[in-house]
Amino acid sequence: MARSYVHEARRRVGPKRARIVPIIERLLAAHPDAMIALRFRSDLELLVSVMLSAQTTDVNVNRVTERLFEKYRRPEDYLAVPQEELERDIFATGFYRQKAKSLRGTMRILLEEFDGEVPRRLDELVRLPGVARKTANVVAAELGEPQGIVVDTHVRRLSQRLGLTRHDDPVKIERDLQRLVPREFWGIFPHLLIWHGRRVCVARAPRCEDCGVNDLCPSSRV
Ligand code: SF4
């Protein structure tokens, strides 16, 4: 019974290849302000903000970096203080010991291998300590060169509800999305799903009646 209901819903909305561009266009219209919520003024500040955002909110990171970036302006600055001092300065973002260690390791590599600049290629970014694929994807996209699609908890939930993937594993979801989403939208697409996920397609009780893509969504309750 459940299976035939799902099948019927999928049939009603049509194949995902035909739905993906209309979904993107409508979400763009609904969330013109969808963008990264972290505040930064340089490539280095972007990288540090994204590294600090693991396991905490963007609002919390912004609160910490407002002061942090006044004190630490160049990669050298992160290495010029004792690790404990850096730990204190990022304490409020949580996991501060690990994050301080990763930041210092990253700054060392930036100086030794990249002339103090933030690299733009994904394979180079993931070599930095504490920079996993998701962090690298966020940084590359914000630098204007997306090479993958960021999959966080909102992107995972919405991709599943919208019938864009049947997977649960972020790596497999990203692979499905890369095949489906036109490349020019790789950078903005996660932001659209994140903002739609925060405002409309919320985790517990999605507001399908207010959703601009409900006729394109196999999980719609209306
Ligand atoms: S129709 Fe409902 S489940 Fe589908 S994307 Fe919109 S809010 Fe989410």
Residues whose N, C-alpha, C, O or C-beta is under 5 A from the ligand:
A	BS01	SF4	R161 V200 C201 P206 R207 C208 C211 V213 N214 C217 S219 S220 R221
